Amino acid sequence: MAGFDDYMNTYLDRRMKNIVEEWNLGTMKDFGDYLVRLRSVEAEILEMGDFTHEAKEKLTNMEERLEKVREEKQ
């Protein structure tokens, strides 16, 4: 069995880069700044939530104004 293990180890050593790319695997280098990137994404999500809330308020206001204009026009 030692011969097979040596063969597999050698094969994996030679093909590791390709295996990582083919299977879209992450490496320690990829995850080194994971927490920093995660915090950045979380902050952007919060900003998007604020924007969505503000946009909804503005749209509601515009719809109310449009309704008033339509009522005055009749």
N, C-alpha and C positions, 0 to 999 in steps of 0.2 A: 504494500500500500504506500510505502514511502516514495516509491518511484512515481506513482500517480500524483501524490501530493506535491512533489517537486515540479512535475509537469504543469499542474494547475497553477501553482504559485508563479512559475515562469510565464505562463500564458497570461495570467492576470496582470503581472507586472508590465508585460509588453503592451497589453491592450487596455490598461486602466483608463487612459485618457479618452480613448474611443468609447469605452463602456459608459463613462461618466457623461459624455456628450450624447450618445445614443439614447440613454435612459433619462436624460435631463436631470441628473443627480446633482445635488449641491455638494460643495467641498467646504472644508473649514474656512478657506479664504472667502468663499461666497457668504458665509454666515458670520464673518468677523464683525461686521458692523450692522448686524441684523437688528439689534435693539434701536440703534440710531435711525435706521430706515423705517422701522415700525413706528417709532414715535413721530417721525415726519409725516407718515401716511395718516396716522391718527389725528394729527393736528389739521391736516388738509381736510379730513372727513368732517371735523368739527366746523371748519370754515365753510364747507359746502352746506352743512346743515343750517348755519346762520344765514347764508345767502339764500337758501331755499325758503326759509321762514320770511325773510325780508321781501323776497320776490313775490311770495304768496300774498303778503299784506298789500304790496303795491298793486298787484293784479286785482285784488278784491276792491281796492279803492278805485281803480280805473273802471271796473265793471259798475260800481255804484254811480260814478260820475256819468258813465255812458247811459245808464238807465234814466238818470235825471234829465239828461239832454233829450232822450227819446220822449220822455213824458212831457217836457216843455214844448217839444215840437208838435205834439198832437193837439 
